Amino acid sequence: MPKVNLSHFEAALLFALLCSVVLGVVTKKTDQERLRYGLRSFGYFVAVMFGLGWLMYLGHG
Amino acid sequence: MAEQVAIKKEPSVSVMTWAPVVLLAWIIPGAGHFYLKRTGRAMMLAASVLITFLFGIMMRGAMFQPASGDLLTTIIYTGGHFADMMSGILYFLTTWLGYDQPEIAGHVHDYGTKFLVAAGLMNVLAMVDAFEIVSGRKD
């Protein structure tokens, strides 16, 4: 099995994408709702990622 | 006048109906949905769990082993081991084939370990979804 080296950002983005797909599929009842929830969930993941990233950057001084 | 509260009773399904489906969903990620003829969702769940698990392996994540000690250690290691096992055949094949990655410092390995746990937890969500479908609570 090849070894991959992902950056923090790439790994977190991949994690957000895969989690959003699963959350979208299992949470809602229609395909339209699933797609919308998955996209919204991914958006929240990314927003929190950038928010925490900036928070850590500014908090670090 | 006393207020009438309508209690919605969930349809009861025997254990022999849902247990094989949930077991199948655990052993082979996505198979529960395939069995219930939810092919599209089955493929998405199977692909998500498989990709997450494979990235965990490729990032050389460590599998948790049950450990006792203080409460936090016990919860993290035993819970992590339980979550790893929830990936079903992916976990068992990997360990039977000799995958034994020690815990190494570094963000890539750390993400790998979390990806392996996340794959198992995603499969738990898929198992719960399969249960809800087979018990008639969800389409």
N, CA and C atoms of all chains as a GROMACS GRO file, in nm:
protein
  600
    1MET      N    1   0.085  -0.120   0.000
    1MET     CA    2   0.000   0.000   0.000
    1MET      C    3   0.088   0.125   0.000
    2PRO      N    4   0.070   0.213  -0.099
    2PRO     CA    5   0.156   0.334  -0.103
    2PRO      C    6   0.130   0.425   0.017
    3LYS      N    7   0.232   0.500   0.050
    3LYS     CA    8   0.217   0.593   0.162
    3LYS      C    9   0.182   0.730   0.107
    4VAL      N   10   0.087   0.797   0.169
    4VAL     CA   11   0.053   0.932   0.124
    4VAL      C   12   0.088   1.032   0.234
    5ASN      N   13   0.131   1.147   0.190
    5ASN     CA   14   0.162   1.256   0.282
    5ASN      C   15   0.071   1.373   0.250
    6LEU      N   16  -0.030   1.390   0.330
    6LEU     CA   17  -0.121   1.502   0.308
    6LEU      C   18  -0.089   1.612   0.409
    7SER      N   19  -0.112   1.735   0.367
    7SER     CA   20  -0.095   1.846   0.462
    7SER      C   21  -0.216   1.848   0.555
    8HIS      N   22  -0.208   1.927   0.661
    8HIS     CA   23  -0.321   1.943   0.752
    8HIS      C   24  -0.446   1.980   0.673
    9PHE      N   25  -0.429   2.078   0.584
    9PHE     CA   26  -0.545   2.131   0.510
    9PHE      C   27  -0.606   2.023   0.421
   10GLU      N   28  -0.521   1.952   0.346
   10GLU     CA   29  -0.572   1.848   0.256
   10GLU      C   30  -0.644   1.738   0.333
   11ALA      N   31  -0.581   1.693   0.444
   11ALA     CA   32  -0.642   1.585   0.522
   11ALA      C   33  -0.775   1.628   0.582
   12ALA      N   34  -0.780   1.752   0.634
   12ALA     CA   35  -0.904   1.801   0.696
   12ALA      C   36  -1.012   1.819   0.590
   13LEU      N   37  -0.972   1.865   0.471
   13LEU     CA   38  -1.069   1.884   0.362
   13LEU      C   39  -1.126   1.750   0.316
   14LEU      N   40  -1.039   1.650   0.303
   14LEU     CA   41  -1.083   1.516   0.263
   14LEU      C   42  -1.177   1.457   0.369
   15PHE      N   43  -1.139   1.475   0.495
   15PHE     CA   44  -1.222   1.426   0.605
   15PHE      C   45  -1.359   1.493   0.601
   16ALA      N   46  -1.361   1.624   0.580
   16ALA     CA   47  -1.488   1.699   0.574
   16ALA      C   48  -1.575   1.648   0.460
   17LEU      N   49  -1.513   1.624   0.345
   17LEU     CA   50  -1.587   1.577   0.228
   17LEU      C   51  -1.652   1.441   0.254
   18LEU      N   52  -1.572   1.346   0.306
   18LEU     CA   53  -1.623   1.211   0.328
   18LEU      C   54  -1.730   1.209   0.437
   19CYS      N   55  -1.707   1.284   0.544
   19CYS     CA   56  -1.807   1.290   0.651
   19CYS      C   57  -1.937   1.351   0.600
   20SER      N   58  -1.925   1.454   0.519
   20SER     CA   59  -2.045   1.521   0.468
   20SER      C   60  -2.128   1.428   0.380
   21VAL      N   61  -2.059   1.347   0.300
   21VAL     CA   62  -2.131   1.251   0.214
   21VAL      C   63  -2.212   1.156   0.302
   22VAL      N   64  -2.148   1.100   0.405
   22VAL     CA   65  -2.216   1.003   0.492
   22VAL      C   66  -2.330   1.071   0.568
   23LEU      N   67  -2.303   1.189   0.623
   23LEU     CA   68  -2.408   1.260   0.698
   23LEU      C   69  -2.526   1.293   0.608
   24GLY      N   70  -2.497   1.334   0.485
   24GLY     CA   71  -2.605   1.364   0.391
   24GLY      C   72  -2.687   1.241   0.359
   25VAL      N   73  -2.619   1.128   0.336
   25VAL     CA   74  -2.690   1.005   0.296
   25VAL      C   75  -2.778   0.952   0.408
   26VAL      N   76  -2.728   0.953   0.532
   26VAL     CA   77  -2.804   0.887   0.640
   26VAL      C   78  -2.904   0.979   0.711
   27THR      N   79  -2.892   1.110   0.688
   27THR     CA   80  -2.973   1.199   0.772
   27THR      C   81  -3.110   1.232   0.712
   28LYS      N   82  -3.114   1.260   0.585
   28LYS     CA   83  -3.239   1.313   0.528
   28LYS      C   84  -3.317   1.208   0.450
   29LYS      N   85  -3.438   1.248   0.407
   29LYS     CA   86  -3.528   1.149   0.347
   29LYS      C   87  -3.533   1.152   0.194
   30THR      N   88  -3.517   1.269   0.134
   30THR     CA   89  -3.520   1.274  -0.013
   30THR      C   90  -3.380   1.308  -0.065
   31ASP      N   91  -3.358   1.275  -0.192
   31ASP     CA   92  -3.225   1.300  -0.251
   31ASP      C   93  -3.191   1.449  -0.252
   32GLN      N   94  -3.294   1.530  -0.278
   32GLN     CA   95  -3.274   1.676  -0.279
   32GLN      C   96  -3.226   1.725  -0.142
   33GLU      N   97  -3.295   1.676  -0.038
   33GLU     CA   98  -3.259   1.715   0.099
   33GLU      C   99  -3.120   1.664   0.135
   34ARG      N  100  -3.089   1.543   0.090
   34ARG     CA  101  -2.957   1.483   0.120
   34ARG      C  102  -2.846   1.566   0.060
   35LEU      N  103  -2.865   1.605  -0.067
   35LEU     CA  104  -2.763   1.684  -0.136
   35LEU      C  105  -2.744   1.818  -0.066
   36ARG      N  106  -2.857   1.881  -0.032
   36ARG     CA  107  -2.850   2.012   0.033
   36ARG      C  108  -2.781   2.002   0.170
   37TYR      N  109  -2.818   1.898   0.245
   37TYR     CA  110  -2.759   1.881   0.380
   37TYR      C  111  -2.610   1.849   0.371
   38GLY      N  112  -2.575   1.765   0.273
   38GLY     CA  113  -2.434   1.729   0.254
   38GLY      C  114  -2.350   1.852   0.221
   39LEU      N  115  -2.402   1.934   0.129
   39LEU     CA  116  -2.329   2.056   0.090
   39LEU      C  117  -2.319   2.154   0.208
   40ARG      N  118  -2.429   2.166   0.283
   40ARG     CA  119  -2.428   2.258   0.397
   40ARG      C  120  -2.330   2.209   0.504
   41SER      N  121  -2.333   2.079   0.526
   41SER     CA  122  -2.243   2.020   0.624
   41SER      C  123  -2.096   2.042   0.585
   42PHE      N  124  -2.068   2.024   0.455
   42PHE     CA  125  -1.932   2.046   0.406
   42PHE      C  126  -1.892   2.193   0.425
   43GLY      N  127  -1.986   2.281   0.395
   43GLY     CA  128  -1.961   2.424   0.414
   43GLY      C  129  -1.930   2.457   0.559
   44TYR      N  130  -2.006   2.399   0.652
   44TYR     CA  131  -1.981   2.422   0.795
   44TYR      C  132  -1.843   2.370   0.836
   45PHE      N  133  -1.810   2.251   0.786
   45PHE     CA  134  -1.678   2.193   0.818
   45PHE      C  135  -1.567   2.290   0.775
   46VAL      N  136  -1.578   2.338   0.651
   46VAL     CA  137  -1.474   2.425   0.596
   46VAL      C  138  -1.470   2.557   0.672
   47ALA      N  139  -1.589   2.611   0.704
   47ALA     CA  140  -1.595   2.739   0.778
   47ALA      C  141  -1.529   2.724   0.915
   48VAL      N  142  -1.560   2.614   0.984
   48VAL     CA  143  -1.501   2.591   1.117
   48VAL      C  144  -1.350   2.570   1.105
   49MET      N  145  -1.309   2.503   0.997
   49MET     CA  146  -1.165   2.479   0.974
   49MET      C  147  -1.090   2.612   0.962
   50PHE      N  148  -1.145   2.701   0.877
   50PHE     CA  149  -1.079   2.831   0.860
   50PHE      C  150  -1.088   2.914   0.988
   51GLY      N  151  -1.204   2.909   1.054
   51GLY     CA  152  -1.223   2.984   1.178
   51GLY      C  153  -1.123   2.943   1.284
   52LEU      N  154  -1.111   2.811   1.305
   52LEU     CA  155  -1.017   2.761   1.406
   52LEU      C  156  -0.872   2.787   1.365
   53GLY      N  157  -0.848   2.778   1.234
   53GLY     CA  158  -0.714   2.805   1.183
   53GLY      C  159  -0.671   2.947   1.215
   54TRP      N  160  -0.760   3.043   1.186
   54TRP     CA  161  -0.729   3.183   1.216
   54TRP      C  162  -0.717   3.208   1.365
   55LEU      N  163  -0.807   3.142   1.442
   55LEU     CA  164  -0.805   3.158   1.588
   55LEU      C  165  -0.670   3.112   1.644
   56MET      N  166  -0.623   2.998   1.595
   56MET     CA  167  -0.494   2.946   1.643
   56MET      C  168  -0.380   3.036   1.598
   57TYR      N  169  -0.391   3.087   1.473
   57TYR     CA  170  -0.287   3.175   1.422
   57TYR      C  171  -0.276   3.304   1.503
   58LEU      N  172  -0.394   3.364   1.530
   58LEU     CA  173  -0.396   3.490   1.605
   58LEU      C  174  -0.362   3.467   1.753
   59GLY      N  175  -0.408   3.353   1.805
   59GLY     CA  176  -0.380   3.322   1.946
   59GLY      C  177  -0.234   3.291   1.971
   60HIS      N  178  -0.170   3.243   1.866
   60HIS     CA  179  -0.028   3.207   1.880
   60HIS      C  180   0.061   3.329   1.887
   61GLY      N  181   0.011   3.440   1.833
   61GLY     CA  182   0.086   3.567   1.841
   61GLY      C  183   0.181   3.586   1.731
   62MET      N  184  -6.061   1.984   3.085
   62MET     CA  185  -6.050   1.862   3.005
   62MET      C  186  -5.903   1.825   2.989
   63ALA      N  187  -5.878   1.704   3.021
   63ALA     CA  188  -5.739   1.659   3.011
   63ALA      C  189  -5.693   1.660   2.866
   64GLU      N  190  -5.574   1.709   2.848
   64GLU     CA  191  -5.521   1.718   2.711
   64GLU      C  192  -5.479   1.580   2.663
   65GLN      N  193  -5.528   1.549   2.548
   65GLN     CA  194  -5.494   1.417   2.492
   65GLN      C  195  -5.359   1.426   2.421
   66VAL      N  196  -5.270   1.340   2.458
   66VAL     CA  197  -5.139   1.339   2.393
   66VAL      C  198  -5.131   1.213   2.306
   67ALA      N  199  -5.116   1.238   2.179
   67ALA     CA  200  -5.106   1.124   2.088
   67ALA      C  201  -4.966   1.064   2.095
   68ILE      N  202  -4.960   0.940   2.132
   68ILE     CA  203  -4.831   0.873   2.138
   68ILE      C  204  -4.814   0.791   2.011
   69LYS      N  205  -4.714   0.832   1.936
   69LYS     CA  206  -4.689   0.761   1.810
   69LYS      C  207  -4.605   0.638   1.839
   70LYS      N  208  -4.664   0.523   1.814
   70LYS     CA  209  -4.589   0.400   1.840
   70LYS      C  210  -4.507   0.362   1.717
   71GLU      N  211  -4.382   0.333   1.742
   71GLU     CA  212  -4.297   0.289   1.632
   71GLU      C  213  -4.334   0.145   1.596
   72PRO      N  214  -4.333   0.114   1.467
   72PRO     CA  215  -4.363  -0.024   1.430
   72PRO      C  216  -4.256  -0.118   1.487
   73SER      N  217  -4.301  -0.223   1.552
   73SER     CA  218  -4.203  -0.315   1.610
   73SER      C  219  -4.167  -0.424   1.510
   74VAL      N  220  -4.041  -0.451   1.502
   74VAL     CA  221  -3.990  -0.553   1.409
   74VAL      C  222  -3.909  -0.652   1.491
   75SER      N  223  -3.923  -0.779   1.460
   75SER     CA  224  -3.853  -0.880   1.539
   75SER      C  225  -3.702  -0.872   1.517
   76VAL      N  226  -3.631  -0.918   1.617
   76VAL     CA  227  -3.484  -0.916   1.610
   76VAL      C  228  -3.435  -0.996   1.490
   77MET      N  229  -3.505  -1.104   1.460
   77MET     CA  230  -3.462  -1.190   1.349
   77MET      C  231  -3.476  -1.119   1.213
   78THR      N  232  -3.553  -1.012   1.211
   78THR     CA  233  -3.567  -0.936   1.085
   78THR      C  234  -3.453  -0.836   1.069
   79TRP      N  235  -3.427  -0.760   1.177
   79TRP     CA  236  -3.328  -0.653   1.160
   79TRP      C  237  -3.185  -0.696   1.189
   80ALA      N  238  -3.168  -0.797   1.277
   80ALA     CA  239  -3.031  -0.834   1.316
   80ALA      C  240  -2.944  -0.878   1.196
   81PRO      N  241  -2.996  -0.964   1.105
   81PRO     CA  242  -2.909  -1.003   0.991
   81PRO      C  243  -2.869  -0.884   0.904
   82VAL      N  244  -2.961  -0.789   0.889
   82VAL     CA  245  -2.931  -0.672   0.804
   82VAL      C  246  -2.823  -0.586   0.870
   83VAL      N  247  -2.839  -0.563   1.001
   83VAL     CA  248  -2.741  -0.481   1.073
   83VAL      C  249  -2.606  -0.552   1.077
   84LEU      N  250  -2.609  -0.682   1.095
   84LEU     CA  251  -2.485  -0.761   1.096
   84LEU      C  252  -2.415  -0.753   0.959
   85LEU      N  253  -2.495  -0.766   0.854
   85LEU     CA  254  -2.440  -0.756   0.717
   85LEU      C  255  -2.382  -0.617   0.693
   86ALA      N  256  -2.454  -0.514   0.743
   86ALA     CA  257  -2.406  -0.376   0.727
   86ALA      C  258  -2.275  -0.354   0.802
   87TRP      N  259  -2.257  -0.426   0.913
   87TRP     CA  260  -2.131  -0.414   0.989
   87TRP      C  261  -2.018  -0.486   0.915
   88ILE      N  262  -2.044  -0.611   0.877
   88ILE     CA  263  -1.937  -0.692   0.817
   88ILE      C  264  -1.888  -0.631   0.685
   89ILE      N  265  -1.982  -0.597   0.598
   89ILE     CA  266  -1.943  -0.537   0.469
   89ILE      C  267  -2.008  -0.398   0.460
   90PRO      N  268  -1.929  -0.293   0.475
   90PRO     CA  269  -1.987  -0.158   0.471
   90PRO      C  270  -2.070  -0.135   0.344
   91GLY      N  271  -2.192  -0.090   0.364
   91GLY     CA  272  -2.282  -0.062   0.251
   91GLY      C  273  -2.370  -0.180   0.213
   92ALA      N  274  -2.335  -0.300   0.259
   92ALA     CA  275  -2.408  -0.421   0.217
   92ALA      C  276  -2.550  -0.424   0.272
   93GLY      N  277  -2.572  -0.365   0.388
   93GLY     CA  278  -2.707  -0.360   0.444
   93GLY      C  279  -2.801  -0.285   0.352
   94HIS      N  280  -2.753  -0.173   0.298
   94HIS     CA  281  -2.835  -0.095   0.206
   94HIS      C  282  -2.851  -0.167   0.072
   95PHE      N  283  -2.745  -0.236   0.028
   95PHE     CA  284  -2.757  -0.315  -0.096
   95PHE      C  285  -2.865  -0.421  -0.079
   96TYR      N  286  -2.863  -0.488   0.035
   96TYR     CA  287  -2.961  -0.594   0.064
   96TYR      C  288  -3.102  -0.537   0.064
   97LEU      N  289  -3.116  -0.414   0.114
   97LEU     CA  290  -3.248  -0.350   0.121
   97LEU      C  291  -3.283  -0.276  -0.008
   98LYS      N  292  -3.201  -0.298  -0.111
   98LYS     CA  293  -3.223  -0.243  -0.245
   98LYS      C  294  -3.219  -0.089  -0.249
   99ARG      N  295  -3.134  -0.032  -0.164
   99ARG     CA  296  -3.107   0.112  -0.171
   99ARG      C  297  -2.969   0.127  -0.234
  100THR      N  298  -2.961   0.094  -0.362
  100THR     CA  299  -2.832   0.079  -0.428
  100THR      C  300  -2.748   0.206  -0.430
  101GLY      N  301  -2.812   0.317  -0.463
  101GLY     CA  302  -2.738   0.443  -0.472
  101GLY      C  303  -2.675   0.482  -0.339
  102ARG      N  304  -2.755   0.474  -0.234
  102ARG     CA  305  -2.704   0.509  -0.101
  102ARG      C  306  -2.600   0.408  -0.056
  103ALA      N  307  -2.624   0.281  -0.092
  103ALA     CA  308  -2.528   0.176  -0.054
  103ALA      C  309  -2.391   0.205  -0.113
  104MET      N  310  -2.390   0.244  -0.241
  104MET     CA  311  -2.263   0.269  -0.308
  104MET      C  312  -2.191   0.390  -0.246
  105MET      N  313  -2.268   0.491  -0.213
  105MET     CA  314  -2.206   0.611  -0.154
  105MET      C  315  -2.149   0.580  -0.016
  106LEU      N  316  -2.224   0.503   0.064
  106LEU     CA  317  -2.175   0.469   0.198
  106LEU      C  318  -2.054   0.378   0.189
  107ALA      N  319  -2.062   0.276   0.101
  107ALA     CA  320  -1.950   0.183   0.086
  107ALA      C  321  -1.825   0.257   0.041
  108ALA      N  322  -1.842   0.346  -0.057
  108ALA     CA  323  -1.727   0.421  -0.109
  108ALA      C  324  -1.668   0.513  -0.002
  109SER      N  325  -1.755   0.579   0.074
  109SER     CA  326  -1.705   0.672   0.177
  109SER      C  327  -1.627   0.598   0.285
  110VAL      N  328  -1.683   0.487   0.333
  110VAL     CA  329  -1.614   0.412   0.439
  110VAL      C  330  -1.482   0.354   0.384
  111LEU      N  331  -1.488   0.298   0.263
  111LEU     CA  332  -1.368   0.238   0.205
  111LEU      C  333  -1.258   0.341   0.181
  112ILE      N  334  -1.295   0.456   0.124
  112ILE     CA  335  -1.194   0.559   0.097
  112ILE      C  336  -1.134   0.612   0.227
  113THR      N  337  -1.220   0.635   0.326
  113THR     CA  338  -1.170   0.683   0.456
  113THR      C  339  -1.073   0.582   0.516
  114PHE      N  340  -1.111   0.454   0.512
  114PHE     CA  341  -1.026   0.350   0.569
  114PHE      C  342  -0.894   0.340   0.493
  115LEU      N  343  -0.903   0.341   0.360
  115LEU     CA  344  -0.780   0.328   0.279
  115LEU      C  345  -0.684   0.446   0.302
  116PHE      N  346  -0.740   0.565   0.313
  116PHE     CA  347  -0.653   0.680   0.341
  116PHE      C  348  -0.591   0.667   0.479
  117GLY      N  349  -0.668   0.612   0.574
  117GLY     CA  350  -0.613   0.588   0.708
  117GLY      C  351  -0.494   0.494   0.703
  118ILE      N  352  -0.506   0.390   0.621
  118ILE     CA  353  -0.396   0.293   0.606
  118ILE      C  354  -0.278   0.358   0.534
  119MET      N  355  -0.311   0.433   0.426
  119MET     CA  356  -0.203   0.494   0.347
  119MET      C  357  -0.130   0.604   0.424
  120MET      N  358  -0.198   0.660   0.523
  120MET     CA  359  -0.130   0.759   0.608
  120MET      C  360  -0.064   0.690   0.727
  121ARG      N  361  -0.068   0.556   0.722
  121ARG     CA  362  -0.003   0.473   0.826
  121ARG      C  363  -0.056   0.504   0.966
  122GLY      N  364  -0.189   0.512   0.973
  122GLY     CA  365  -0.251   0.533   1.104
  122GLY      C  366  -0.240   0.408   1.190
  123ALA      N  367  -0.246   0.426   1.319
  123ALA     CA  368  -0.236   0.312   1.412
  123ALA      C  369  -0.376   0.265   1.451
  124MET      N  370  -0.389   0.133   1.468
  124MET     CA  371  -0.514   0.076   1.520
  124MET      C  372  -0.506   0.081   1.672
  125PHE      N  373  -0.612   0.126   1.735
  125PHE     CA  374  -0.614   0.130   1.881
  125PHE      C  375  -0.622  -0.012   1.938
  126GLN      N  376  -0.552  -0.034   2.047
  126GLN     CA  377  -0.562  -0.159   2.122
  126GLN      C  378  -0.621  -0.125   2.258
  127PRO      N  379  -0.709  -0.213   2.310
  127PRO     CA  380  -0.768  -0.182   2.441
  127PRO      C  381  -0.658  -0.166   2.546
  128ALA      N  382  -0.668  -0.062   2.624
  128ALA     CA  383  -0.569  -0.039   2.730
  128ALA      C  384  -0.641   0.012   2.854
  129SER      N  385  -0.593  -0.027   2.967
  129SER     CA  386  -0.653   0.023   3.091
  129SER      C  387  -0.551   0.111   3.161
  130GLY      N  388  -0.599   0.188   3.253
  130GLY     CA  389  -0.514   0.283   3.325
  130GLY      C  390  -0.607   0.384   3.386
  131ASP      N  391  -0.580   0.512   3.364
  131ASP     CA  392  -0.678   0.609   3.412
  131ASP      C  393  -0.800   0.609   3.320
  132LEU      N  394  -0.905   0.673   3.366
  132LEU     CA  395  -1.034   0.666   3.296
  132LEU      C  396  -1.025   0.714   3.151
  133LEU      N  397  -0.955   0.826   3.130
  133LEU     CA  398  -0.944   0.883   2.996
  133LEU      C  399  -0.872   0.788   2.901
  134THR      N  400  -0.765   0.727   2.950
  134THR     CA  401  -0.690   0.630   2.867
  134THR      C  402  -0.779   0.512   2.830
  135THR      N  403  -0.852   0.462   2.928
  135THR     CA  404  -0.940   0.348   2.903
  135THR      C  405  -1.046   0.384   2.800
  136ILE      N  406  -1.106   0.502   2.815
  136ILE     CA  407  -1.212   0.542   2.721
  136ILE      C  408  -1.155   0.559   2.581
  137ILE      N  409  -1.042   0.628   2.570
  137ILE     CA  410  -0.986   0.655   2.437
  137ILE      C  411  -0.941   0.526   2.368
  138TYR      N  412  -0.866   0.444   2.439
  138TYR     CA  413  -0.810   0.326   2.374
  138TYR      C  414  -0.914   0.216   2.350
  139THR      N  415  -1.000   0.193   2.451
  139THR     CA  416  -1.102   0.090   2.433
  139THR      C  417  -1.207   0.138   2.333
  140GLY      N  418  -1.248   0.265   2.345
  140GLY     CA  419  -1.343   0.322   2.250
  140GLY      C  420  -1.286   0.325   2.109
  141GLY      N  421  -1.160   0.360   2.098
  141GLY     CA  422  -1.093   0.363   1.968
  141GLY      C  423  -1.086   0.224   1.905
  142HIS      N  424  -1.057   0.126   1.988
  142HIS     CA  425  -1.051  -0.013   1.940
  142HIS      C  426  -1.188  -0.057   1.890
  143PHE      N  427  -1.290  -0.023   1.966
  143PHE     CA  428  -1.428  -0.057   1.929
  143PHE      C  429  -1.464   0.011   1.796
  144ALA      N  430  -1.430   0.139   1.784
  144ALA     CA  431  -1.461   0.213   1.661
  144ALA      C  432  -1.383   0.156   1.542
  145ASP      N  433  -1.258   0.117   1.562
  145ASP     CA  434  -1.179   0.055   1.455
  145ASP      C  435  -1.248  -0.073   1.405
  146MET      N  436  -1.297  -0.153   1.500
  146MET     CA  437  -1.360  -0.280   1.464
  146MET      C  438  -1.490  -0.262   1.388
  147MET      N  439  -1.551  -0.146   1.402
  147MET     CA  440  -1.679  -0.121   1.336
  147MET      C  441  -1.666  -0.111   1.184
  148SER      N  442  -1.542  -0.108   1.134
  148SER     CA  443  -1.523  -0.108   0.988
  148SER      C  444  -1.545  -0.246   0.929
  149GLY      N  445  -1.570  -0.345   1.013
  149GLY     CA  446  -1.604  -0.479   0.967
  149GLY      C  447  -1.489  -0.550   0.898
  150ILE      N  448  -1.518  -0.600   0.780
  150ILE     CA  449  -1.421  -0.684   0.707
  150ILE      C  450  -1.292  -0.607   0.677
  151LEU      N  451  -1.304  -0.476   0.661
  151LEU     CA  452  -1.184  -0.395   0.632
  151LEU      C  453  -1.086  -0.405   0.748
  152TYR      N  454  -1.138  -0.394   0.870
  152TYR     CA  455  -1.052  -0.403   0.989
  152TYR      C  456  -0.995  -0.544   1.003
  153PHE      N  457  -1.083  -0.645   0.991
  153PHE     CA  458  -1.038  -0.782   1.016
  153PHE      C  459  -0.935  -0.826   0.911
  154LEU      N  460  -0.961  -0.792   0.784
  154LEU     CA  461  -0.864  -0.828   0.678
  154LEU      C  462  -0.729  -0.761   0.704
  155THR      N  463  -0.736  -0.634   0.737
  155THR     CA  464  -0.613  -0.558   0.757
  155THR      C  465  -0.530  -0.615   0.871
  156THR      N  466  -0.597  -0.647   0.981
  156THR     CA  467  -0.521  -0.700   1.096
  156THR      C  468  -0.475  -0.843   1.069
  157TRP      N  469  -0.561  -0.923   1.001
  157TRP     CA  470  -0.521  -1.061   0.970
  157TRP      C  471  -0.402  -1.063   0.873
  158LEU      N  472  -0.395  -0.962   0.787
  158LEU     CA  473  -0.284  -0.956   0.691
  158LEU      C  474  -0.158  -0.896   0.754
  159GLY      N  475  -0.166  -0.865   0.881
  159GLY     CA  476  -0.046  -0.827   0.954
  159GLY      C  477  -0.019  -0.678   0.968
  160TYR      N  478  -0.119  -0.595   0.940
  160TYR     CA  479  -0.098  -0.451   0.956
  160TYR      C  480  -0.085  -0.420   1.105
  161ASP      N  481   0.027  -0.368   1.143
  161ASP     CA  482   0.050  -0.337   1.284
  161ASP      C  483   0.138  -0.214   1.293
  162GLN      N  484   0.075  -0.099   1.275
  162GLN     CA  485   0.150   0.026   1.273
  162GLN      C  486   0.163   0.082   1.414
  163PRO      N  487   0.284   0.103   1.461
  163PRO     CA  488   0.296   0.164   1.594
  163PRO      C  489   0.258   0.312   1.588
  164GLU      N  490   0.226   0.367   1.703
  164GLU     CA  491   0.194   0.510   1.709
  164GLU      C  492   0.321   0.591   1.690
  165ILE      N  493   0.322   0.674   1.587
  165ILE     CA  494   0.440   0.756   1.557
  165ILE      C  495   0.398   0.902   1.564
  166ALA      N  496   0.485   0.985   1.615
  166ALA     CA  497   0.454   1.128   1.621
  166ALA      C  498   0.453   1.186   1.480
  167GLY      N  499   0.364   1.279   1.457
  167GLY     CA  500   0.356   1.342   1.325
  167GLY      C  501   0.211   1.355   1.282
  168HIS      N  502   0.180   1.466   1.213
  168HIS     CA  503   0.040   1.491   1.184
  168HIS      C  504  -0.020   1.393   1.085
  169VAL      N  505   0.062   1.340   0.992
  169VAL     CA  506   0.007   1.248   0.891
  169VAL      C  507  -0.038   1.117   0.958
  170HIS      N  508   0.046   1.061   1.044
  170HIS     CA  509   0.010   0.937   1.116
  170HIS      C  510  -0.111   0.961   1.206
  171ASP      N  511  -0.112   1.078   1.267
  171ASP     CA  512  -0.222   1.112   1.358
  171ASP      C  513  -0.354   1.120   1.280
  172TYR      N  514  -0.350   1.186   1.164
  172TYR     CA  515  -0.470   1.192   1.081
  172TYR      C  516  -0.509   1.051   1.038
  173GLY      N  517  -0.411   0.970   1.006
  173GLY     CA  518  -0.438   0.831   0.964
  173GLY      C  519  -0.514   0.755   1.071
  174THR      N  520  -0.470   0.769   1.195
  174THR     CA  521  -0.537   0.702   1.307
  174THR      C  522  -0.681   0.750   1.318
  175LYS      N  523  -0.700   0.881   1.303
  175LYS     CA  524  -0.836   0.936   1.312
  175LYS      C  525  -0.921   0.892   1.194
  176PHE      N  526  -0.862   0.881   1.077
  176PHE     CA  527  -0.937   0.834   0.960
  176PHE      C  528  -0.986   0.690   0.982
  177LEU      N  529  -0.901   0.607   1.042
  177LEU     CA  530  -0.940   0.467   1.066
  177LEU      C  531  -1.057   0.461   1.164
  178VAL      N  532  -1.052   0.543   1.267
  178VAL     CA  533  -1.163   0.548   1.364
  178VAL      C  534  -1.289   0.603   1.296
  179ALA      N  535  -1.270   0.708   1.217
  179ALA     CA  536  -1.384   0.772   1.150
  179ALA      C  537  -1.453   0.675   1.054
  180ALA      N  538  -1.375   0.591   0.986
  180ALA     CA  539  -1.435   0.493   0.894
  180ALA      C  540  -1.530   0.401   0.970
  181GLY      N  541  -1.487   0.357   1.089
  181GLY     CA  542  -1.572   0.271   1.172
  181GLY      C  543  -1.697   0.344   1.218
  182LEU      N  544  -1.682   0.470   1.257
  182LEU     CA  545  -1.798   0.546   1.305
  182LEU      C  546  -1.896   0.575   1.191
  183MET      N  547  -1.841   0.598   1.070
  183MET     CA  548  -1.929   0.617   0.954
  183MET      C  549  -2.010   0.490   0.930
  184ASN      N  550  -1.945   0.375   0.949
  184ASN     CA  551  -2.016   0.250   0.928
  184ASN      C  552  -2.123   0.229   1.035
  185VAL      N  553  -2.099   0.279   1.156
  185VAL     CA  554  -2.203   0.272   1.260
  185VAL      C  555  -2.326   0.351   1.215
  186LEU      N  556  -2.302   0.470   1.156
  186LEU     CA  557  -2.414   0.550   1.106
  186LEU      C  558  -2.490   0.473   0.996
  187ALA      N  559  -2.413   0.405   0.910
  187ALA     CA  560  -2.476   0.327   0.803
  187ALA      C  561  -2.558   0.212   0.862
  188MET      N  562  -2.506   0.149   0.969
  188MET     CA  563  -2.578   0.039   1.034
  188MET      C  564  -2.709   0.090   1.096
  189VAL      N  565  -2.703   0.205   1.160
  189VAL     CA  566  -2.824   0.263   1.221
  189VAL      C  567  -2.925   0.297   1.113
  190ASP      N  568  -2.876   0.350   1.001
  190ASP     CA  569  -2.965   0.385   0.890
  190ASP      C  570  -3.031   0.259   0.835
  191ALA      N  571  -2.952   0.152   0.819
  191ALA     CA  572  -3.008   0.025   0.769
  191ALA      C  573  -3.114  -0.027   0.866
  192PHE      N  574  -3.087  -0.013   0.995
  192PHE     CA  575  -3.185  -0.056   1.096
  192PHE      C  576  -3.315   0.024   1.083
  193GLU      N  577  -3.302   0.155   1.063
  193GLU     CA  578  -3.422   0.238   1.052
  193GLU      C  579  -3.502   0.204   0.927
  194ILE      N  580  -3.432   0.167   0.821
  194ILE     CA  581  -3.502   0.130   0.697
  194ILE      C  582  -3.576  -0.003   0.717
  195VAL      N  583  -3.505  -0.100   0.774
  195VAL     CA  584  -3.567  -0.233   0.788
  195VAL      C  585  -3.680  -0.232   0.891
  196SER      N  586  -3.674  -0.140   0.986
  196SER     CA  587  -3.780  -0.134   1.087
  196SER      C  588  -3.894  -0.042   1.045
  197GLY      N  589  -3.886   0.012   0.925
  197GLY     CA  590  -3.996   0.091   0.870
  197GLY      C  591  -4.002   0.234   0.920
  198ARG      N  592  -3.899   0.280   0.988
  198ARG     CA  593  -3.900   0.418   1.038
  198ARG      C  594  -3.856   0.517   0.932
  199LYS      N  595  -3.801   0.464   0.826
  199LYS     CA  596  -3.744   0.550   0.722
  199LYS      C  597  -3.757   0.476   0.589
  200ASP      N  598  -3.765   0.553   0.481
  200ASP     CA  599  -3.777   0.490   0.350
  200ASP      C  600  -3.640   0.447   0.298
   0.00000   0.00000   0.00000
